Amino acid sequence: MKKINIICLFLNLIVFSQLYGQSYVFDQFVLNNYLINPAISGIENYVDIQVIRRAQWKNVEGAPTVNALSMHMPISNDNVEGFIETKPENWRKNKNGIYNYSKVEPHHGIGFQVLFDEIGPFSSQVYSISYAYHLTITGDVNLALGIATGINKIELNTAKISSSVVNDPAVTSHESKLSPQLNFGGWLYSKSVYFGASMFSEFKSSEQVRSYMFTGGIRLPYQSIVFKPYTILRISNKELSYDLGIQTTWNSVVWLGVNYRSVSDLLAFVGFNANAMLSVSYLWSTGFSESITNDGNTQEISLQIRLRNREKVNCQTYY
């Protein structure tokens, strides 16, 4: 009976990972949409490296922890156009207070993600690579189409399961499963608005499990402040959830944000740009529903490194 229970737990984890895993791991999507959409690959004119650490329900024993490393960059684009919110020398300010610097040319983008997710005796390791192509639709409106493929390794570490039975065979074996992934995404963007859609697919035996995410936001500059309201819509396992939030940035150096999630979560985040190469952000969230999330808060910290940042951009340009 104990072995049957453990097997059932393992199968439940596989289903949970397929439905909510890679497409619903982190909270700071507004700062790193690459985690949920492969079309972001190469959207900026620099090499974007981000490291994220997430600790969920910190007062709960065996609570989930997630660590991730992501990197994406443009290729074959010595003249990717865009805009930034700080003034380089000899750049001209437009009527909205934004400084322009050339235009987006068609180009390619590549990237990769590595995620390590652990909850109690279960763990998940995701490795994926991505490719995107960016092209101009009209004026300053651009479209990126991306694809990502990878693999998810799910394991049950029975050494972390205690049993009152000596040499219990139910807790002396090691279970693991590999599931391939195939993800698609699109990103329509300009200097002031963006809209994205992505589909995450994971293959379990002969079954394909899918989830969908839709994102959108708008930039509203006012003098040295930029307001960015945004929304995220998720469809997974025929269930719908959404986020509504706003991020406010001062002088492209410090930002604050709040986010409401339809599952009764409230999130707040803060961050700053140390220089054109380095940014740090911190997120805190708590739940209001009658669930395990009330036993502890969730914290998330991320570090962004921008390499080959020739234009000294210190904020995301198109999301």
Sequence and secondary structure as in RCSB ss.txt:
>XXXX:A:sequence
MKKINIICLFLNLIVFSQLYGQSYVFDQFVLNNYLINPAISGIENYVDIQVIRRAQWKNVEGAPTVNALSMHMPI
SNDNVEGFIETKPENWRKNKNGIYNYSKVEPHHGIGFQVLFDEIGPFSSQVYSISYAYHLTITGDVNLALGIATG
INKIELNTAKISSSVVNDPAVTSHESKLSPQLNFGGWLYSKSVYFGASMFSEFKSSEQVRSYMFTGGIRLPYQSI
VFKPYTILRISNKELSYDLGIQTTWNSVVWLGVNYRSVSDLLAFVGFNANAMLSVSYLWSTGFSESITNDGNTQE
ISLQIRLRNREKVNCQTYY
>XXXX:A:secstr
 HHHHHHHHHHHHHHHHHHHTGGGS S GGG GGGT GGGTT SSSEEEEEEEEE STTSTT  EEEEEEEEEEE
S TT   EESS  TT  B TTS EE      EEEEEEEEEEEEETTEEEEEEEEEEEEEEEEETTEEEEEEEEEE
EEEEEEEGGG   SSTT GGGTSEEEEEEEEEEEEEEEE SSEEEEEEEEEEEETTEEEEEEEEEEEE EEETTE
EEEEEEEEEEETTEEEEEEEEEEEETTTEEEEEEEETTTEEEEEEEEESSSSEEEEEEEEEE SSSGGGGS EEE
EEEEEEES TT   S S  
